[in-house]
């Protein structure tokens, strides 16, 4: 049991000097809020709960430890700096938290990842808690110290705008997808230059030799093709005499078009109910057709 060496009150704060680390053995006569100094080398602690181990180390709240990442495990202790800053380029860094039963609730650690690699954080039993990405700060606060793994509340903080480096976005290209290597970001209102695309310059209309974009004039021509053709199944003819209706995918601009019909069956084909978007083929016979029928329609006056 730690011995109380002295009690001092400064600025309405009660300081208790102990002869041992307050987390290593039970201490008596301490109230919640008391600040303890133990033999000058174990740091400054505050009583934060009724339990024997409910202490929070005050002098570490503003201290930090800086180290380069490595392919290994950094095991934190109750006396470790609460702010752990990682630099470097090595991958595989793991941070293991202390045995939570040796900590007080509200015990806090911060993992600052300024390295180029992810940092994995585990509890005392090796269970993964979080992966800290590059440029992210992970704050861990112990909410339950009843078991060795503890219950850690976690908050990830992205870099603030003041700490972000901005750069211009690259132009569009025909290259394959790439993760990129830049360490700067583009703002939300950024604009990409279009650049020259494979097969044509910017939005130039296509020609018969160079691929490009379709002009409105060509689109109108496509939608109003002067010649249409197709085939209808013999089974689509019904009634007496046998008839069927042909419907265009895109209507003609007018009903002034001519239709030519042919088939393996000898019939006197005639056209009825001629509309911009459809017409009726009449076989002028009641006998069922044995083959499919072809048709071609062309606007009159067009080449």
SULNOR-V399237 format. One record per residue. N is the residue number from 1. D_LAST is the distance of its C-alpha to the last C-alpha in Angstrom with 2 decimals. Layout:
n=<N | N>
d_last=<D_LAST | D_LAST>
This chain:
n=<1 | 2 | 3 | 4 | 5 | 6 | 7 | 8 | 9 | 10 | 11 | 12 | 13 | 14 | 15 | 16 | 17 | 18 | 19 | 20 | 21 | 22 | 23 | 24 | 25 | 26 | 27 | 28 | 29 | 30 | 31 | 32 | 33 | 34 | 35 | 36 | 37 | 38 | 39 | 40 | 41 | 42 | 43 | 44 | 45 | 46 | 47 | 48 | 49 | 50 | 51 | 52 | 53 | 54 | 55 | 56 | 57 | 58 | 59 | 60 | 61 | 62 | 63 | 64 | 65 | 66 | 67 | 68 | 69 | 70 | 71 | 72 | 73 | 74 | 75 | 76 | 77 | 78 | 79 | 80 | 81 | 82 | 83 | 84 | 85 | 86 | 87 | 88 | 89 | 90 | 91 | 92 | 93 | 94 | 95 | 96 | 97 | 98 | 99 | 100 | 101 | 102 | 103 | 104 | 105 | 106 | 107 | 108 | 109 | 110 | 111 | 112 | 113 | 114 | 115 | 116 | 117 | 118 | 119 | 120 | 121 | 122 | 123 | 124 | 125 | 126 | 127 | 128 | 129 | 130 | 131 | 132 | 133 | 134 | 135 | 136 | 137 | 138 | 139 | 140 | 141 | 142 | 143 | 144 | 145 | 146 | 147 | 148 | 149 | 150 | 151 | 152 | 153 | 154 | 155 | 156 | 157 | 158 | 159 | 160 | 161 | 162 | 163 | 164 | 165 | 166 | 167 | 168 | 169 | 170 | 171 | 172 | 173 | 174 | 175 | 176 | 177 | 178 | 179 | 180 | 181 | 182 | 183 | 184 | 185 | 186 | 187 | 188 | 189 | 190 | 191 | 192 | 193 | 194 | 195 | 196 | 197 | 198 | 199 | 200 | 201 | 202 | 203 | 204 | 205 | 206 | 207 | 208 | 209 | 210 | 211 | 212 | 213 | 214 | 215 | 216 | 217 | 218 | 219 | 220 | 221 | 222 | 223 | 224 | 225 | 226 | 227 | 228 | 229 | 230 | 231 | 232 | 233 | 234 | 235 | 236 | 237 | 238 | 239 | 240 | 241 | 242 | 243 | 244 | 245 | 246 | 247 | 248 | 249 | 250 | 251 | 252 | 253 | 254 | 255 | 256 | 257 | 258 | 259 | 260 | 261 | 262 | 263 | 264 | 265 | 266 | 267 | 268 | 269 | 270 | 271 | 272 | 273 | 274 | 275 | 276 | 277 | 278 | 279 | 280 | 281 | 282 | 283 | 284 | 285 | 286 | 287 | 288 | 289 | 290 | 291 | 292 | 293 | 294 | 295 | 296 | 297 | 298 | 299 | 300 | 301 | 302 | 303>
d_last=<108.59 | 107.86 | 110.77 | 110.40 | 111.83 | 111.45 | 109.69 | 108.55 | 106.81 | 104.67 | 102.51 | 103.08 | 101.75 | 104.14 | 104.16 | 105.84 | 106.82 | 106.84 | 108.18 | 105.18 | 101.44 | 100.95 | 98.39 | 100.74 | 103.38 | 104.08 | 105.38 | 107.61 | 108.40 | 104.88 | 102.93 | 99.18 | 98.23 | 101.02 | 100.02 | 101.65 | 102.45 | 103.61 | 105.85 | 103.74 | 101.27 | 99.38 | 97.50 | 97.42 | 96.77 | 96.54 | 97.62 | 94.59 | 95.71 | 98.73 | 98.20 | 100.06 | 96.87 | 95.14 | 95.06 | 92.30 | 92.73 | 92.42 | 92.74 | 89.64 | 87.27 | 86.63 | 87.08 | 84.42 | 84.24 | 81.61 | 80.72 | 77.94 | 76.07 | 77.08 | 76.44 | 79.47 | 81.06 | 82.70 | 85.21 | 86.14 | 89.68 | 91.12 | 92.25 | 88.86 | 87.15 | 84.96 | 82.12 | 80.75 | 78.32 | 76.30 | 74.83 | 73.60 | 70.85 | 72.49 | 71.07 | 73.04 | 75.31 | 77.00 | 79.28 | 81.77 | 83.55 | 87.33 | 89.17 | 88.56 | 92.02 | 93.47 | 91.46 | 91.72 | 89.01 | 86.76 | 87.12 | 84.09 | 82.17 | 79.15 | 76.93 | 75.08 | 72.43 | 71.66 | 71.01 | 67.65 | 68.25 | 68.68 | 72.27 | 73.29 | 76.07 | 78.27 | 81.20 | 84.64 | 83.80 | 80.65 | 78.14 | 75.02 | 74.84 | 72.05 | 69.92 | 70.12 | 66.96 | 66.99 | 67.83 | 69.10 | 72.62 | 73.93 | 76.86 | 79.03 | 81.76 | 84.18 | 84.45 | 86.53 | 89.02 | 90.41 | 88.99 | 88.53 | 84.73 | 84.98 | 82.31 | 80.39 | 78.16 | 75.31 | 73.17 | 70.56 | 70.07 | 67.02 | 67.52 | 67.90 | 65.54 | 68.28 | 68.37 | 64.64 | 63.01 | 59.56 | 56.80 | 53.21 | 50.46 | 48.47 | 44.79 | 42.18 | 41.40 | 39.76 | 43.20 | 44.66 | 46.96 | 50.35 | 53.54 | 54.33 | 57.79 | 58.11 | 61.09 | 59.72 | 57.48 | 54.71 | 55.29 | 53.50 | 51.41 | 50.30 | 46.80 | 45.02 | 43.09 | 39.64 | 39.75 | 37.07 | 35.45 | 34.49 | 30.86 | 30.57 | 32.65 | 33.53 | 30.49 | 28.02 | 24.33 | 23.05 | 21.16 | 19.64 | 23.23 | 25.56 | 25.92 | 26.51 | 25.84 | 22.67 | 22.01 | 21.60 | 18.21 | 17.00 | 18.90 | 17.19 | 13.73 | 15.41 | 17.04 | 14.06 | 11.55 | 8.46 | 9.37 | 13.08 | 15.32 | 19.04 | 22.25 | 25.14 | 28.69 | 30.38 | 33.21 | 31.14 | 31.16 | 34.22 | 35.94 | 36.35 | 33.89 | 32.19 | 29.52 | 27.88 | 25.93 | 22.85 | 22.74 | 19.94 | 21.24 | 19.25 | 18.43 | 15.26 | 15.76 | 16.23 | 16.87 | 14.10 | 12.27 | 12.64 | 14.68 | 15.54 | 19.05 | 21.13 | 24.60 | 27.73 | 29.40 | 28.87 | 27.98 | 26.39 | 23.94 | 23.19 | 21.70 | 24.09 | 24.62 | 20.97 | 21.09 | 18.99 | 20.44 | 21.34 | 21.59 | 24.21 | 24.00 | 26.79 | 28.14 | 30.34 | 33.26 | 36.18 | 36.49 | 35.51 | 32.55 | 33.45 | 30.20 | 27.40 | 24.23 | 20.65 | 17.76 | 14.02 | 12.47 | 8.97 | 8.81 | 8.55 | 6.70 | 3.84 | 0.00>
